[in-house]
Amino acid sequence: MAADQLISNAKIVNEGTITEGDVLVLDGRIEGINVSVPAGVPTYDAAGAWLLPGMIDDQVHFREPGFEHKGTIATESRAAIAGGITSYMEMPNCNPLTVTHNALADKHSRAADHSETNYAFYFGATNDNLEAIKTVDSSLACGIKVFMGASTGNMLVDNVQTLEGIFSGSPLVIATHCEDTPTIIVNEQAALQKYGEDIPFSEHSNIRSEAACYKSSSLAVALAKQYGTRLHVLHLTTERELELFAAGAMDNKQITAEVCVHHLFFNDSFYESKGADIKCNPAIKTAGDQIALQRAVMDDRIDIIATDHAPHTIEEKARSYRGAPSGLPLVQHALVTLLELTREGLLTIEKVVEKTAHAPARLFDVKERGYIREGYHADLVVIDPASTTDPAEIHSKCGWSPFSGIDLNHRVRATWVNGHLRYRDGRFLDGPLGQALEFDR
């Protein structure tokens, strides 16, 4: 099916510049910027709104298989389209865990049948699947996910010899969740002694503390330096951890770092009003940490911004502290939330595009995506800076958002996936399903 369109009168944000002009899409790919247009090509008038490459979200949990009551590949990829996310990389802590070659193939089969956006999957590490990691099909996995701290799902890798084997033998980028579980257990026991079962949600950042994060992330960095591993540390939350990472261009780095949207937007003062709705692992921490993370995005100490989209039902989130699961639905509001920070002068739109599209494409060697370039797949989003987003309009299956009650002063007007206009002015449009991401390795 042909996908031809002229996107006219746009402010094109791409490769560190903002230019006004038109982008021509032919057969699902970008033909060029401000080039001659064949007769009969339909026009989408951006009317001066921003045109960005679609976000490549390198960290989502779409809950399938095993937890479809929270979300599915179909429902969450559809919510992603409404948020301007055109490609995602999905995590392995589902049921069954994506820790065997067959489970990885099953994920691809499910996505081929149901994913509205483009997709890739991590292969998960455990204490006993090192040989499967070494022999994983690199065309089917975007990276190796290592939980160096216990989170949602039973995937903690705490055997030192196994960690050394993974870091020395992984054929792909290693992405780590870094929190020290023994430290967290001690902190939680102290909170139980102080509060009993009525632990306030504000204790979450003390239980999953700065010390717990730093102990684990510093170990991951040390292992990567020892073995020359290509390491990507996910969802940093503390100012202290930033000392482990270098500022500057990502392409010169062996070790890279990531921050998530909610850690840039929220701080621990929100626990009083949001409670379980912002309970996540690792925890949202202090305003000082939040400011340091924002600055680290701007000085390129942090290389990528992702969501860690992780939906739970309203009923699950209504439980008390110890019973409420960690995780937030974020794909629908990630980009507009980041652009809210540009309004406040904390980030620039050029930097947002670099961290959400260009950098993940380069880090994971994604083929012909992440830029508005001639010949690239036309994964594009138009965002209107003069409209507002209604956080009550939810497309994630869980039906709630941590941004409820918060003004978001940008709106996704249109999203193209592989050149097909799939979302426009609040309506989903029919079109072909997404494609498996290909890698230049």
Buried (B, 14 or more C-beta within 10 A) or exposed (E): EEBBBBBBBBBBBBBEEBBEBBBBBBEBBBBBBEBEBEEEEEEBEBEEBBBBBBBBBBBBBBBBBEBBBBBBBBBBBBBBBBBBBBBBBBBBBBEEBBBBBEBBBBBBEBBBEBBBBBBBBBBBBBBEBBEBBBEBEBEBBBBBBBBBBBBBBEBBBBBEEBBBBBBBBBBBBBBBBBBBBEBBEBBBEEBBEEEEEEBEBBBBBBBBBBBBBBBBBBBBBEBBEEBEBBBBBBBBBBBBBBEBBBEEEBEEBEBBBBBBBBBBBBBBEBBEEBBBBBBBBBBBBBEEBBBBBBBBBBEBBBBBBBBBBBBBBEEBBEEEBEEBBBBBBBBBBBBBBBBBBBEEEBBBBBBBBBBBBBBBBBBBBBBBBBBBBEEBBBBBBBBBBEBEBEBEEBBBBBEBBBBEEBEBBBBBBBBBBBBBBBBBEEEBEEBBBBBBBBBEE
